[in-house]
């Protein structure tokens, strides 16, 4: 029984020659702005929940409304 050396060809992955167009900065109700606002709102919501859990006081007590 003989073992032959066989070379396997490895195909190279072509590199892109063009860069995808970058989005132009926009003002107003854009998808990016809505995504950032949503993420900040989620952080604020969970921050308030954590604050209430740690201090055993709600937001209205913190604001002096109770």
PQR file of N, CA, C, O and H, with PARSE charges and radii, in Angstrom:
ATOM      1  N   UNK A   1       0.847  -1.169   0.000 -0.4000 1.5000
ATOM      2  CA  UNK A   1       0.000   0.000   0.000 -0.0000 2.0000
ATOM      3  C   UNK A   1       0.895   1.235   0.000  0.5500 1.7000
ATOM      4  O   UNK A   1       1.780   1.367   0.845 -0.5500 1.4000
ATOM      5  N   UNK A   2       0.669   2.104  -0.918 -0.4000 1.5000
ATOM      6  CA  UNK A   2       1.498   3.300  -1.005 -0.0000 2.0000
ATOM      7  C   UNK A   2       0.656   4.539  -0.750  0.5500 1.7000
ATOM      8  O   UNK A   2      -0.532   4.578  -1.068 -0.5500 1.4000
ATOM      9  H   UNK A   2      -0.050   1.997  -1.604  0.4000 1.0000
ATOM     10  N   UNK A   3       1.280   5.533  -0.181 -0.4000 1.5000
ATOM     11  CA  UNK A   3       0.606   6.793   0.110 -0.0000 2.0000
ATOM     12  C   UNK A   3       1.157   7.835  -0.848  0.5500 1.7000
ATOM     13  O   UNK A   3       2.366   8.054  -0.916 -0.5500 1.4000
ATOM     14  H   UNK A   3       2.246   5.501   0.078  0.4000 1.0000
ATOM     15  N   UNK A   4       0.281   8.459  -1.570 -0.4000 1.5000
ATOM     16  CA  UNK A   4       0.720   9.476  -2.515 -0.0000 2.0000
ATOM     17  C   UNK A   4       0.529  10.860  -1.928  0.5500 1.7000
ATOM     18  O   UNK A   4      -0.440  11.113  -1.213 -0.5500 1.4000
ATOM     19  H   UNK A   4      -0.702   8.281  -1.514  0.4000 1.0000
ATOM     20  N   UNK A   5       1.437  11.736  -2.228 -0.4000 1.5000
ATOM     21  CA  UNK A   5       1.282  13.133  -1.826 -0.0000 2.0000
ATOM     22  C   UNK A   5       0.362  13.815  -2.824  0.5500 1.7000
ATOM     23  O   UNK A   5       0.688  13.948  -4.003 -0.5500 1.4000
ATOM     24  H   UNK A   5       2.225  11.531  -2.809  0.4000 1.0000
ATOM     25  N   UNK A   6      -0.776  14.240  -2.338 -0.4000 1.5000
ATOM     26  CA  UNK A   6      -1.687  14.969  -3.218 -0.0000 2.0000
ATOM     27  C   UNK A   6      -1.812  16.380  -2.675  0.5500 1.7000
ATOM     28  O   UNK A   6      -2.010  16.600  -1.480 -0.5500 1.4000
ATOM     29  H   UNK A   6      -1.040  14.132  -1.380  0.4000 1.0000
ATOM     30  N   UNK A   7      -1.694  17.299  -3.565 -0.4000 1.5000
ATOM     31  CA  UNK A   7      -1.826  18.703  -3.168 -0.0000 2.0000
ATOM     32  C   UNK A   7      -3.249  19.147  -3.423  0.5500 1.7000
ATOM     33  O   UNK A   7      -3.806  18.931  -4.499 -0.5500 1.4000
ATOM     34  H   UNK A   7      -1.533  17.120  -4.536  0.4000 1.0000
ATOM     35  N   UNK A   8      -3.821  19.769  -2.417 -0.4000 1.5000
ATOM     36  CA  UNK A   8      -5.161  20.308  -2.598 -0.0000 2.0000
ATOM     37  C   UNK A   8      -5.041  21.785  -2.915  0.5500 1.7000
ATOM     38  O   UNK A   8      -4.256  22.511  -2.305 -0.5500 1.4000
ATOM     39  H   UNK A   8      -3.368  19.945  -1.543  0.4000 1.0000
ATOM     40  N   UNK A   9      -5.815  22.199  -3.857 -0.4000 1.5000
ATOM     41  CA  UNK A   9      -5.773  23.606  -4.247 -0.0000 2.0000
ATOM     42  C   UNK A   9      -6.623  24.419  -3.293  0.5500 1.7000
ATOM     43  O   UNK A   9      -7.760  24.058  -2.990 -0.5500 1.4000
ATOM     44  H   UNK A   9      -6.453  21.609  -4.353  0.4000 1.0000
ATOM     45  N   UNK A  10      -6.070  25.498  -2.832 -0.4000 1.5000
ATOM     46  CA  UNK A  10      -6.784  26.401  -1.942 -0.0000 2.0000
ATOM     47  C   UNK A  10      -7.109  27.642  -2.739  0.5500 1.7000
ATOM     48  O   UNK A  10      -6.218  28.331  -3.235 -0.5500 1.4000
ATOM     49  H   UNK A  10      -5.146  25.790  -3.078  0.4000 1.0000
ATOM     50  N   UNK A  11      -8.382  27.919  -2.858 -0.4000 1.5000
ATOM     51  CA  UNK A  11      -8.759  29.109  -3.615 -0.0000 2.0000
ATOM     52  C   UNK A  11      -8.675  30.326  -2.700  0.5500 1.7000
ATOM     53  O   UNK A  11      -9.085  30.281  -1.540 -0.5500 1.4000
ATOM     54  H   UNK A  11      -9.106  27.360  -2.455  0.4000 1.0000
ATOM     55  N   UNK A  12      -8.152  31.381  -3.232 -0.4000 1.5000
ATOM     56  CA  UNK A  12      -8.017  32.609  -2.455 -0.0000 2.0000
ATOM     57  C   UNK A  12      -9.321  33.395  -2.500  0.5500 1.7000
ATOM     58  O   UNK A  12     -10.010  33.428  -3.520 -0.5500 1.4000
ATOM     59  H   UNK A  12      -7.819  31.417  -4.174  0.4000 1.0000
ATOM     60  N   UNK A  13      -9.639  34.014  -1.399 -0.4000 1.5000
ATOM     61  CA  UNK A  13     -10.839  34.834  -1.320 -0.0000 2.0000
ATOM     62  C   UNK A  13     -10.510  36.197  -1.913  0.5500 1.7000
ATOM     63  O   UNK A  13      -9.555  36.846  -1.486 -0.5500 1.4000
ATOM     64  H   UNK A  13      -9.079  33.987  -0.571  0.4000 1.0000
ATOM     65  N   UNK A  14     -11.293  36.634  -2.893 -0.4000 1.5000
ATOM     66  CA  UNK A  14     -10.985  37.938  -3.492 -0.0000 2.0000
ATOM     67  C   UNK A  14     -11.279  39.077  -2.515  0.5500 1.7000
ATOM     68  O   UNK A  14     -12.258  39.035  -1.770 -0.5500 1.4000
ATOM     69  H   UNK A  14     -12.068  36.106  -3.240  0.4000 1.0000
ATOM     70  N   UNK A  15     -10.440  40.061  -2.532 -0.4000 1.5000
ATOM     71  CA  UNK A  15     -10.657  41.224  -1.681 -0.0000 2.0000
ATOM     72  C   UNK A  15     -11.468  42.255  -2.458  0.5500 1.7000
ATOM     73  O   UNK A  15     -11.244  42.456  -3.651 -0.5500 1.4000
ATOM     74  H   UNK A  15      -9.644  40.095  -3.137  0.4000 1.0000
ATOM     75  N   UNK A  16     -12.402  42.902  -1.788 -0.4000 1.5000
ATOM     76  CA  UNK A  16     -13.226  43.888  -2.491 -0.0000 2.0000
ATOM     77  C   UNK A  16     -12.383  45.085  -2.924  0.5500 1.7000
ATOM     78  O   UNK A  16     -11.476  45.515  -2.212 -0.5500 1.4000
ATOM     79  H   UNK A  16     -12.584  42.738  -0.818  0.4000 1.0000
ATOM     80  N   UNK A  17     -12.695  45.600  -4.077 -0.4000 1.5000
ATOM     81  CA  UNK A  17     -11.954  46.751  -4.586 -0.0000 2.0000
ATOM     82  C   UNK A  17     -12.663  48.061  -4.263  0.5500 1.7000
ATOM     83  O   UNK A  17     -12.040  49.123  -4.262 -0.5500 1.4000
ATOM     84  H   UNK A  17     -13.432  45.251  -4.655  0.4000 1.0000
ATOM     85  N   UNK A  18     -13.969  47.988  -3.989 -0.4000 1.5000
ATOM     86  CA  UNK A  18     -14.734  49.195  -3.679 -0.0000 2.0000
ATOM     87  C   UNK A  18     -15.251  49.124  -2.250  0.5500 1.7000
ATOM     88  O   UNK A  18     -15.630  48.057  -1.768 -0.5500 1.4000
ATOM     89  H   UNK A  18     -14.475  47.126  -3.990  0.4000 1.0000
ATOM     90  N   UNK A  19     -15.263  50.257  -1.588 -0.4000 1.5000
ATOM     91  CA  UNK A  19     -15.830  50.347  -0.258 -0.0000 2.0000
ATOM     92  C   UNK A  19     -17.324  50.641  -0.388  0.5500 1.7000
ATOM     93  O   UNK A  19     -17.729  51.395  -1.272 -0.5500 1.4000
ATOM     94  H   UNK A  19     -14.955  51.123  -1.981  0.4000 1.0000
ATOM     95  N   UNK A  20     -18.149  50.049   0.487 -0.4000 1.5000
ATOM     96  CA  UNK A  20     -19.575  50.378   0.431 -0.0000 2.0000
ATOM     97  C   UNK A  20     -19.783  51.842   0.800  0.5500 1.7000
ATOM     98  O   UNK A  20     -19.037  52.389   1.613 -0.5500 1.4000
ATOM     99  H   UNK A  20     -17.820  49.436   1.205  0.4000 1.0000
ATOM    100  N   UNK A  21     -20.777  52.473   0.217 -0.4000 1.5000
ATOM    101  CA  UNK A  21     -21.003  53.895   0.528 -0.0000 2.0000
ATOM    102  C   UNK A  21     -21.412  54.083   1.984  0.5500 1.7000
ATOM    103  O   UNK A  21     -22.250  53.346   2.504 -0.5500 1.4000
ATOM    104  H   UNK A  21     -21.382  52.029  -0.443  0.4000 1.0000
ATOM    105  N   UNK A  22     -20.822  55.061   2.627 -0.4000 1.5000
ATOM    106  CA  UNK A  22     -21.173  55.360   4.008 -0.0000 2.0000
ATOM    107  C   UNK A  22     -22.412  56.245   4.015  0.5500 1.7000
ATOM    108  O   UNK A  22     -22.576  57.102   3.147 -0.5500 1.4000
ATOM    109  H   UNK A  22     -20.141  55.660   2.205  0.4000 1.0000
ATOM    110  N   UNK A  23     -23.286  56.035   5.001 -0.4000 1.5000
ATOM    111  CA  UNK A  23     -24.486  56.869   5.049 -0.0000 2.0000
ATOM    112  C   UNK A  23     -24.127  58.320   5.352  0.5500 1.7000
ATOM    113  O   UNK A  23     -23.242  58.611   6.156 -0.5500 1.4000
ATOM    114  H   UNK A  23     -23.153  55.339   5.707  0.4000 1.0000
ATOM    115  N   UNK A  24     -24.829  59.199   4.693 -0.4000 1.5000
ATOM    116  CA  UNK A  24     -24.595  60.622   4.933 -0.0000 2.0000
ATOM    117  C   UNK A  24     -25.256  61.026   6.234  0.5500 1.7000
ATOM    118  O   UNK A  24     -26.341  60.541   6.551 -0.5500 1.4000
ATOM    119  H   UNK A  24     -25.548  58.962   4.039  0.4000 1.0000
ATOM    120  N   UNK A  25     -24.615  61.913   7.001 -0.4000 1.5000
ATOM    121  CA  UNK A  25     -25.248  62.376   8.240 -0.0000 2.0000
ATOM    122  C   UNK A  25     -26.579  63.058   7.925  0.5500 1.7000
ATOM    123  O   UNK A  25     -26.688  63.842   6.983 -0.5500 1.4000
ATOM    124  H   UNK A  25     -23.733  62.308   6.743  0.4000 1.0000
ATOM    125  N   UNK A  26     -27.557  62.748   8.715 -0.4000 1.5000
ATOM    126  CA  UNK A  26     -28.885  63.313   8.483 -0.0000 2.0000
ATOM    127  C   UNK A  26     -29.395  63.906   9.786  0.5500 1.7000
ATOM    128  O   UNK A  26     -28.956  63.527  10.872 -0.5500 1.4000
ATOM    129  H   UNK A  26     -27.468  62.111   9.481  0.4000 1.0000
ATOM    130  N   UNK A  27     -30.304  64.815   9.666 -0.4000 1.5000
ATOM    131  CA  UNK A  27     -30.897  65.476  10.822 -0.0000 2.0000
ATOM    132  C   UNK A  27     -32.353  65.066  10.907  0.5500 1.7000
ATOM    133  O   UNK A  27     -33.051  65.031   9.894 -0.5500 1.4000
ATOM    134  H   UNK A  27     -30.661  65.122   8.784  0.4000 1.0000
ATOM    135  N   UNK A  28     -32.816  64.756  12.105 -0.4000 1.5000
ATOM    136  CA  UNK A  28     -34.231  64.448  12.274 -0.0000 2.0000
ATOM    137  C   UNK A  28     -34.468  63.001  12.632  0.5500 1.7000
ATOM    138  O   UNK A  28     -33.657  62.367  13.307 -0.5500 1.4000
ATOM    139  H   UNK A  28     -32.249  64.784  12.928  0.4000 1.0000
ATOM    140  N   UNK A  29     -35.597  62.488  12.168 -0.4000 1.5000
ATOM    141  CA  UNK A  29     -36.051  61.149  12.516 -0.0000 2.0000
ATOM    142  C   UNK A  29     -35.400  60.125  11.599  0.5500 1.7000
ATOM    143  O   UNK A  29     -35.995  59.701  10.608 -0.5500 1.4000
ATOM    144  H   UNK A  29     -36.256  63.004  11.619  0.4000 1.0000
ATOM    145  N   UNK A  30     -34.196  59.737  11.927 -0.4000 1.5000
ATOM    146  CA  UNK A  30     -33.511  58.725  11.141 -0.0000 2.0000
ATOM    147  C   UNK A  30     -33.517  57.407  11.898  0.5500 1.7000
ATOM    148  O   UNK A  30     -33.782  57.370  13.099 -0.5500 1.4000
ATOM    149  H   UNK A  30     -33.713  60.081  12.732  0.4000 1.0000
ATOM    150  N   UNK A  31     -33.223  56.327  11.186 -0.4000 1.5000
ATOM    151  CA  UNK A  31     -33.193  55.010  11.824 -0.0000 2.0000
ATOM    152  C   UNK A  31     -32.111  54.946  12.895  0.5500 1.7000
ATOM    153  O   UNK A  31     -32.313  54.356  13.956 -0.5500 1.4000
ATOM    154  H   UNK A  31     -33.007  56.357  10.210  0.4000 1.0000
ATOM    155  N   UNK A  32     -30.972  55.551  12.613 -0.4000 1.5000
ATOM    156  CA  UNK A  32     -29.864  55.552  13.593 -0.0000 2.0000
ATOM    157  C   UNK A  32     -30.263  56.306  14.859  0.5500 1.7000
ATOM    158  O   UNK A  32     -30.007  55.838  15.968 -0.5500 1.4000
ATOM    159  H   UNK A  32     -30.808  56.030  11.751  0.4000 1.0000
ATOM    160  N   UNK A  33     -30.887  57.468  14.699 -0.4000 1.5000
ATOM    161  CA  UNK A  33     -31.295  58.254  15.862 -0.0000 2.0000
ATOM    162  C   UNK A  33     -32.336  57.505  16.696  0.5500 1.7000
ATOM    163  O   UNK A  33     -32.295  57.541  17.926 -0.5500 1.4000
ATOM    164  H   UNK A  33     -31.096  57.849  13.798  0.4000 1.0000
ATOM    165  N   UNK A  34     -33.257  56.835  16.030 -0.4000 1.5000
ATOM    166  CA  UNK A  34     -34.274  56.077  16.759 -0.0000 2.0000
ATOM    167  C   UNK A  34     -33.647  54.904  17.514  0.5500 1.7000
ATOM    168  O   UNK A  34     -34.063  54.585  18.628 -0.5500 1.4000
ATOM    169  H   UNK A  34     -33.290  56.805  15.031  0.4000 1.0000
ATOM    170  N   UNK A  35     -32.659  54.271  16.913 -0.4000 1.5000
ATOM    171  CA  UNK A  35     -31.993  53.151  17.574 -0.0000 2.0000
ATOM    172  C   UNK A  35     -31.254  53.635  18.825  0.5500 1.7000
ATOM    173  O   UNK A  35     -31.331  53.002  19.878 -0.5500 1.4000
ATOM    174  H   UNK A  35     -32.322  54.530  16.008  0.4000 1.0000
ATOM    175  N   UNK A  36     -30.543  54.750  18.710 -0.4000 1.5000
ATOM    176  CA  UNK A  36     -29.810  55.286  19.859 -0.0000 2.0000
ATOM    177  C   UNK A  36     -30.787  55.738  20.952  0.5500 1.7000
ATOM    178  O   UNK A  36     -30.552  55.476  22.132 -0.5500 1.4000
ATOM    179  H   UNK A  36     -30.480  55.265  17.855  0.4000 1.0000
ATOM    180  N   UNK A  37     -31.874  56.408  20.574 -0.4000 1.5000
ATOM    181  CA  UNK A  37     -32.859  56.847  21.563 -0.0000 2.0000
ATOM    182  C   UNK A  37     -33.488  55.655  22.277  0.5500 1.7000
ATOM    183  O   UNK A  37     -33.710  55.702  23.487 -0.5500 1.4000
ATOM    184  H   UNK A  37     -32.065  56.620  19.615  0.4000 1.0000
ATOM    185  N   UNK A  38     -33.773  54.594  21.540 -0.4000 1.5000
ATOM    186  CA  UNK A  38     -34.346  53.399  22.157 -0.0000 2.0000
ATOM    187  C   UNK A  38     -33.391  52.759  23.140  0.5500 1.7000
ATOM    188  O   UNK A  38     -33.800  52.322  24.216 -0.5500 1.4000
ATOM    189  H   UNK A  38     -33.592  54.556  20.557  0.4000 1.0000
ATOM    190  N   UNK A  39     -32.122  52.701  22.777 -0.4000 1.5000
ATOM    191  CA  UNK A  39     -31.133  52.095  23.676 -0.0000 2.0000
ATOM    192  C   UNK A  39     -30.960  52.927  24.937  0.5500 1.7000
ATOM    193  O   UNK A  39     -30.855  52.377  26.034 -0.5500 1.4000
ATOM    194  H   UNK A  39     -31.790  53.056  21.903  0.4000 1.0000
ATOM    195  N   UNK A  40     -30.929  54.241  24.792 -0.4000 1.5000
ATOM    196  CA  UNK A  40     -30.817  55.098  25.974 -0.0000 2.0000
ATOM    197  C   UNK A  40     -32.055  54.993  26.849  0.5500 1.7000
ATOM    198  O   UNK A  40     -31.947  55.024  28.075 -0.5500 1.4000
ATOM    199  H   UNK A  40     -31.014  54.687  23.901  0.4000 1.0000
ATOM    200  N   UNK A  41     -33.222  54.870  26.243 -0.4000 1.5000
ATOM    201  CA  UNK A  41     -34.450  54.720  27.017 -0.0000 2.0000
ATOM    202  C   UNK A  41     -34.437  53.408  27.808  0.5500 1.7000
ATOM    203  O   UNK A  41     -34.870  53.372  28.960 -0.5500 1.4000
ATOM    204  H   UNK A  41     -33.309  54.845  25.247  0.4000 1.0000
ATOM    205  N   UNK A  42     -33.942  52.336  27.190 -0.4000 1.5000
ATOM    206  CA  UNK A  42     -33.850  51.061  27.903 -0.0000 2.0000
ATOM    207  C   UNK A  42     -32.874  51.154  29.070  0.5500 1.7000
ATOM    208  O   UNK A  42     -33.151  50.641  30.154 -0.5500 1.4000
ATOM    209  H   UNK A  42     -33.591  52.365  26.254  0.4000 1.0000
ATOM    210  N   UNK A  43     -31.734  51.808  28.854 -0.4000 1.5000
ATOM    211  CA  UNK A  43     -30.766  51.979  29.943 -0.0000 2.0000
ATOM    212  C   UNK A  43     -31.361  52.800  31.084  0.5500 1.7000
ATOM    213  O   UNK A  43     -31.170  52.465  32.253 -0.5500 1.4000
ATOM    214  H   UNK A  43     -31.509  52.225  27.973  0.4000 1.0000
ATOM    215  N   UNK A  44     -32.072  53.861  30.756 -0.4000 1.5000
ATOM    216  CA  UNK A  44     -32.682  54.703  31.788 -0.0000 2.0000
ATOM    217  C   UNK A  44     -33.747  53.925  32.562  0.5500 1.7000
ATOM    218  O   UNK A  44     -33.834  54.031  33.786 -0.5500 1.4000
ATOM    219  H   UNK A  44     -32.227  54.133  29.806  0.4000 1.0000
ATOM    220  N   UNK A  45     -34.552  53.147  31.847 -0.4000 1.5000
ATOM    221  CA  UNK A  45     -35.604  52.369  32.505 -0.0000 2.0000
ATOM    222  C   UNK A  45     -35.015  51.373  33.493  0.5500 1.7000
ATOM    223  O   UNK A  45     -35.459  51.290  34.639 -0.5500 1.4000
ATOM    224  H   UNK A  45     -34.482  53.061  30.853  0.4000 1.0000
ATOM    225  N   UNK A  46     -34.008  50.612  33.046 -0.4000 1.5000
ATOM    226  CA  UNK A  46     -33.404  49.637  33.946 -0.0000 2.0000
ATOM    227  C   UNK A  46     -32.585  50.308  35.039  0.5500 1.7000
ATOM    228  O   UNK A  46     -32.435  49.750  36.126 -0.5500 1.4000
ATOM    229  H   UNK A  46     -33.648  50.679  32.116  0.4000 1.0000
ATOM    230  N   UNK A  47     -32.056  51.489  34.771 -0.4000 1.5000
ATOM    231  CA  UNK A  47     -31.371  52.247  35.813 -0.0000 2.0000
ATOM    232  C   UNK A  47     -32.334  52.665  36.914  0.5500 1.7000
ATOM    233  O   UNK A  47     -32.005  52.588  38.098 -0.5500 1.4000
ATOM    234  H   UNK A  47     -32.178  51.943  33.888  0.4000 1.0000
ATOM    235  N   UNK A  48     -33.528  53.108  36.521 -0.4000 1.5000
ATOM    236  CA  UNK A  48     -34.538  53.474  37.521 -0.0000 2.0000
ATOM    237  C   UNK A  48     -35.022  52.260  38.302  0.5500 1.7000
ATOM    238  O   UNK A  48     -35.240  52.346  39.510 -0.5500 1.4000
ATOM    239  H   UNK A  48     -33.795  53.170  35.559  0.4000 1.0000
ATOM    240  N   UNK A  49     -35.191  51.133  37.622 -0.4000 1.5000
ATOM    241  CA  UNK A  49     -35.574  49.911  38.341 -0.0000 2.0000
ATOM    242  C   UNK A  49     -34.507  49.509  39.353  0.5500 1.7000
ATOM    243  O   UNK A  49     -34.819  49.108  40.474 -0.5500 1.4000
ATOM    244  H   UNK A  49     -35.015  51.063  36.640  0.4000 1.0000
ATOM    245  N   UNK A  50     -33.248  49.621  38.946 -0.4000 1.5000
ATOM    246  CA  UNK A  50     -32.152  49.298  39.865 -0.0000 2.0000
ATOM    247  C   UNK A  50     -32.129  50.271  41.039  0.5500 1.7000
ATOM    248  O   UNK A  50     -31.911  49.858  42.178 -0.5500 1.4000
ATOM    249  H   UNK A  50     -32.994  49.948  38.035  0.4000 1.0000
ATOM    250  N   UNK A  51     -32.350  51.552  40.776 -0.4000 1.5000
ATOM    251  CA  UNK A  51     -32.366  52.562  41.833 -0.0000 2.0000
ATOM    252  C   UNK A  51     -33.483  52.282  42.834  0.5500 1.7000
ATOM    253  O   UNK A  51     -33.279  52.399  44.043 -0.5500 1.4000
ATOM    254  H   UNK A  51     -32.527  51.887  39.851  0.4000 1.0000
ATOM    255  N   UNK A  52     -34.670  51.910  42.331 -0.4000 1.5000
ATOM    256  CA  UNK A  52     -35.767  51.590  43.233 -0.0000 2.0000
ATOM    257  C   UNK A  52     -35.473  50.334  44.036  0.5500 1.7000
ATOM    258  O   UNK A  52     -35.838  50.250  45.209 -0.5500 1.4000
ATOM    259  H   UNK A  52     -34.835  51.815  41.350  0.4000 1.0000
ATOM    260  N   UNK A  53     -34.819  49.359  43.420 -0.4000 1.5000
ATOM    261  CA  UNK A  53     -34.490  48.119  44.124 -0.0000 2.0000
ATOM    262  C   UNK A  53     -33.480  48.365  45.242  0.5500 1.7000
ATOM    263  O   UNK A  53     -33.607  47.798  46.328 -0.5500 1.4000
ATOM    264  H   UNK A  53     -34.523  49.428  42.467  0.4000 1.0000
ATOM    265  N   UNK A  54     -32.493  49.192  44.988 -0.4000 1.5000
ATOM    266  CA  UNK A  54     -31.430  49.432  45.960 -0.0000 2.0000
ATOM    267  C   UNK A  54     -31.915  50.322  47.105  0.5500 1.7000
ATOM    268  O   UNK A  54     -31.610  50.047  48.266 -0.5500 1.4000
ATOM    269  H   UNK A  54     -32.390  49.653  44.106  0.4000 1.0000
ATOM    270  N   UNK A  55     -32.664  51.382  46.800 -0.4000 1.5000
ATOM    271  CA  UNK A  55     -33.045  52.358  47.821 -0.0000 2.0000
ATOM    272  C   UNK A  55     -34.407  52.090  48.451  0.5500 1.7000
ATOM    273  O   UNK A  55     -34.744  52.689  49.472 -0.5500 1.4000
ATOM    274  H   UNK A  55     -32.912  51.605  45.857  0.4000 1.0000
ATOM    275  N   UNK A  56     -35.203  51.185  47.849 -0.4000 1.5000
ATOM    276  CA  UNK A  56     -36.567  50.903  48.315 -0.0000 2.0000
ATOM    277  C   UNK A  56     -37.441  52.150  48.288  0.5500 1.7000
ATOM    278  O   UNK A  56     -38.381  52.263  49.075 -0.5500 1.4000
ATOM    279  H   UNK A  56     -34.929  50.698  47.019  0.4000 1.0000
ATOM    280  N   UNK A  57     -37.148  53.074  47.402 -0.4000 1.5000
ATOM    281  CA  UNK A  57     -37.979  54.268  47.185 -0.0000 2.0000
ATOM    282  C   UNK A  57     -38.238  54.384  45.692  0.5500 1.7000
ATOM    283  O   UNK A  57     -37.393  54.026  44.871 -0.5500 1.4000
ATOM    284  H   UNK A  57     -36.385  52.982  46.762  0.4000 1.0000
ATOM    285  N   UNK A  58     -39.424  54.893  45.352 -0.4000 1.5000
ATOM    286  CA  UNK A  58     -39.722  55.038  43.937 -0.0000 2.0000
ATOM    287  C   UNK A  58     -39.245  56.387  43.404  0.5500 1.7000
ATOM    288  O   UNK A  58     -38.727  57.219  44.149 -0.5500 1.4000
ATOM    289  H   UNK A  58     -40.109  55.185  46.019  0.4000 1.0000
ATOM    290  N   UNK A  59     -39.428  56.583  42.107 -0.4000 1.5000
ATOM    291  CA  UNK A  59     -38.957  57.799  41.448 -0.0000 2.0000
ATOM    292  C   UNK A  59     -39.634  59.039  42.016  0.5500 1.7000
ATOM    293  O   UNK A  59     -38.993  60.079  42.172 -0.5500 1.4000
ATOM    294  H   UNK A  59     -39.848  55.908  41.502  0.4000 1.0000
ATOM    295  N   UNK A  60     -40.914  58.939  42.324 -0.4000 1.5000
ATOM    296  CA  UNK A  60     -41.639  60.103  42.842 -0.0000 2.0000
ATOM    297  C   UNK A  60     -41.107  60.542  44.203  0.5500 1.7000
ATOM    298  O   UNK A  60     -41.099  61.732  44.517 -0.5500 1.4000
ATOM    299  H   UNK A  60     -41.435  58.095  42.198  0.4000 1.0000
ATOM    300  N   UNK A  61     -40.666  59.585  45.004 -0.4000 1.5000
ATOM    301  CA  UNK A  61     -40.032  59.950  46.289 -0.0000 2.0000
ATOM    302  C   UNK A  61     -38.713  60.652  46.050  0.5500 1.7000
ATOM    303  O   UNK A  61     -38.386  61.610  46.750 -0.5500 1.4000
ATOM    304  H   UNK A  61     -40.672  58.618  44.749  0.4000 1.0000
ATOM    305  N   UNK A  62     -37.956  60.196  45.080 -0.4000 1.5000
ATOM    306  CA  UNK A  62     -36.688  60.834  44.737 -0.0000 2.0000
ATOM    307  C   UNK A  62     -36.898  62.254  44.245  0.5500 1.7000
ATOM    308  O   UNK A  62     -36.080  63.136  44.506 -0.5500 1.4000
ATOM    309  H   UNK A  62     -38.222  59.417  44.511  0.4000 1.0000
ATOM    310  N   UNK A  63     -38.007  62.479  43.524 -0.4000 1.5000
ATOM    311  CA  UNK A  63     -38.297  63.817  43.005 -0.0000 2.0000
ATOM    312  C   UNK A  63     -38.967  64.718  44.030  0.5500 1.7000
ATOM    313  O   UNK A  63     -39.159  65.907  43.776 -0.5500 1.4000
ATOM    314  H   UNK A  63     -38.672  61.763  43.312  0.4000 1.0000
ATOM    315  N   UNK A  64     -39.326  64.166  45.190 -0.4000 1.5000
ATOM    316  CA  UNK A  64     -39.956  64.935  46.234 -0.0000 2.0000
ATOM    317  C   UNK A  64     -41.439  65.172  46.003  0.5500 1.7000
ATOM    318  O   UNK A  64     -42.005  66.136  46.520 -0.5500 1.4000
ATOM    319  H   UNK A  64     -39.170  63.200  45.396  0.4000 1.0000
ATOM    320  N   UNK A  65     -42.074  64.292  45.223 -0.4000 1.5000
ATOM    321  CA  UNK A  65     -43.494  64.472  44.925 -0.0000 2.0000
ATOM    322  C   UNK A  65     -44.388  63.661  45.874  0.5500 1.7000
ATOM    323  O   UNK A  65     -45.613  63.714  45.759 -0.5500 1.4000
ATOM    324  H   UNK A  65     -41.614  63.509  44.804  0.4000 1.0000
ATOM    325  N   UNK A  66     -43.800  62.927  46.791 -0.4000 1.5000
ATOM    326  CA  UNK A  66     -44.587  62.201  47.797 -0.0000 2.0000
ATOM    327  C   UNK A  66     -44.181  62.631  49.166  0.5500 1.7000
ATOM    328  O   UNK A  66     -44.725  62.138  50.155 -0.5500 1.4000
ATOM    329  H   UNK A  66     -42.805  62.884  46.885  0.4000 1.0000
TER
END
